[in-house]
Amino acid sequence: MAIAYGIILVVAVALFVLYCVLIRKKEKWMICLYTCVCVVNLGYLMLSLSKTVEFALFANKIAYLGQVFLLVSMYLIIAKLCGFSYKKGLPIALLSIGAVMFAIVCTTGYLPWYYKSASLEYADGAAKLVKEYGPLHVVYLIYVLAYLALMIATVIVFLSKNPKSSKQAGLITAVVLCNVAMWIVEKFVTWNFEFLSISYILSEGMLFFLYWMMQDYVHVKDVPATVVEDKSTVVVVDSMTVAEKMKIVVSLLGEDEALTAKEIEVVEKILDGRSRKEIADELNISENTAKTHIKHIYEKLNISNRQDLINLLYKKA
């Protein structure tokens, strides 16, 4: 059993390394999520190797440390993926609540608040804590259920506003439901293995896939108010094909700049005269996400709007 936890920890670390290597623009809450998953699985591994109750309780606290803040980071990631903006104070408030929750967990071994008692038993070659829950354990249950409810509500609202973004919503829903299902099963079925460790790996894997392949993180707050996007239909250098226009656009990029697959699709739509709303509809993304892609494209080309892009094409044509 300890070997299984060790393998899962190695996979968690490998996914973290892949994220750092393959994703160019890092998202702080994704980094937090990957760190938390590694911490959780480290705690599970240490617990499985425990020889004393004291060390097992210490390892259990490490696992809880990752779990408590994993929920915070996962919710904030899902909120951004769904295009929701929030005030800067929200993450601070959520982290503060998480710190209080972890402080309650840390009373184990000292006060009978979270666990009334704990003993150690061995099964399949691994140690396992046998716990008698105290009165404050229900606080953690409420904490987890509140986050799961928030995630589900966020996805429902997103889907109701963006019915065409089914692929994105489907992956996010899979992340949430995977954790909900595993958490429910863990509560009602007694196993000698913490299957949540696998659930966390699957969740970060799906989020990584979504971020890497779709490139649909929404940074509405990053879009400057001074950038005004013309929503009218634009026709650019009619004598050239879109492929010829794209060749010019690529040549205008700096040495260290490159367009993502999604940004290339957006540029092609712009060059074909599509408005931002039309781009969003045709690519099955939200209008805010299209706006974000357009902003990043303009930054890479060192321009401010469509007219600048048209002018550049006329100069190079």
C-alpha positions, -999 to +999 in steps of 0.1 A: +000+000+000+028+024+009+043+017-026+010+028-042+011+061-023+047+066-033+039+061-070+010+085-067+033+111-051+058+107-080+030+112-105+019+143-087+054+158-088+058+148-124+026+166-134+038+197-115+071+196-134+052+192-167+030+222-159+061+243-151+078+232-184+049+232-208+028+261-197+043+294-207+022+318-187+018+303-152-014+307-132-007+312-095-037+292-084-027+263-106+007+263-090-010+264-056-032+234-067-002+213-078+017+221-046-013+211-025-018+178-043+019+170-037+015+179+000-016+157+003+001+127-012+032+132+008+010+132+039-007+099+028+027+083+021+041+093+055+010+081+073+012+047+056+048+044+068+041+055+104+053+034+133+038+055+161+005+073+167+023+106+172+040+104+138+008+092+121-011+123+135+017+145+122+015+130+088-023+133+089-020+170+095+003+174+065-024+157+044-050+180+058-028+210+051-029+201+014-066+193+014-077+225+030-059+248+006-065+225-024-102+234-022-094+271-022-072+269-052-095+246-072-125+268-066-106+300-078-093+281-108-128+270-118-142+305-112-116+319-136-122+292-162-159+301-161-151+338-166-161+350-132-142+380-118-138+386-081-124+412-058-088+409-046-101+404-010-118+371-018-087+349-020-074+365+012-107+357+029-108+322+016-072+315+026-080+329+061-109+306+065-087+278+054-061+287+080-087+286+107-099+252+095-064+239+095-058+253+130-088+232+142-073+201+126-041+208+144-058+204+178-056+166+173-032+150+197-037+179+222-074+185+226-104+162+219-121+187+196-114+173+161-105+137+171-116+124+205-091+096+202-068+080+176-050+047+174-029+030+148-036-003+130-019-020+100-035-034+069-019-046+037+015-035+049+005+001+056-004+020+088-039+035+092-053+059+117-085+047+135-102+078+147-131+087+169-144+121+157-149+150+180-175+178+179-156+201+156-151+174+128-185+185+115-169+219+107-146+203+082-176+185+066-194+218+062-162+233+048-158+207+021-195+206+012-196+244+009-167+244-016-183+215-036-216+234-037-198+266-048-180+248-076-212+231-089-231+264-087-203+282-106-204+256-134-242+257-136-242+295-139-215+294-165-233+268-186-266+288-184-248+319-198-226+301-223-245+271-236-222+268-266-192+262-245-201+226-239-165+212-242-151+236-216-181+231-193-180+194-197-143+192-185-149+215-156-180+195-146-160+163-148-134+178-124-160+188-098-181+156-101-150+134-098-142+149-065-178+150-053-183+113-061-150+102-046-156+122-014-191+107-010-178+072-016-150+077+010-175+087+036-198+057+032-174+029+022-146+017+044-113+011+025-077+008+036-067+031+007-073+069+004-088+070-031-090+108-029-053+108-037-062+094-071-091+118-075-069+148-069-044+135-096-072+131-121-086+166-113-053+184-118-047+163-149-080+175-164-074+211-155-039+209-170-054+195-202-081+222-203-056+250-197-030+236-222-052+226-250-080+251-249-061+281-235-094+295-222-084+311-189-104+342-186-086+373-173-112+399-176-095+422-151-064+422-174-083+437-203-076+475-202-106+497-205-088+519-230-088+490-256-119+495-276-127+466-299-146+474-331-175+450-333-183+458-369-174+436-398-140+444-412-126+434-446-088+435-449-067+435-481-093+416-501-068+405-527-050+382-502-061+349-488-063+344-450-033+322-452-013+350-468-025+374-442-015+350-414+020+347-429+024+385-426+010+384-390+035+357-380+064+377-395+054+407-373+059+387-341+090+393-320+117+366-317+105+354-283+068+356-292+045+329-306+008+325-311-011+296-294-033+274-315-064+292-301-049+326-308-042+316-344-078+306-348-089+340-334-065+359-357-079+340-387-114+350-377-103+387-373-086+386-407-118+371-422-137+401-409-155+386-380-167+407-350-157+396-315-192+382-309-190+362-341-156+349-331-169+337-298-199+320-314-179+303-341-151+290-317-176+280-290-160+303-264-174+331-243-172+367-256-150+376-226-126+348-235-125+360-271-117+395-257-089+381-237-074+362-266-076+394-288-059+414-261-030+389-259-027+389-297-025+427-298+001+427-270+023+402-290+020+423-321+026+455-302-006+471-315-038+484-298-067+475-320-080+461-353-072+493-372-035+489-363-036+454-376-052+465-408-025+492-412+003+468-407-012+444-433-014+472-459+022+482-452+034+447-456+011+437-485 
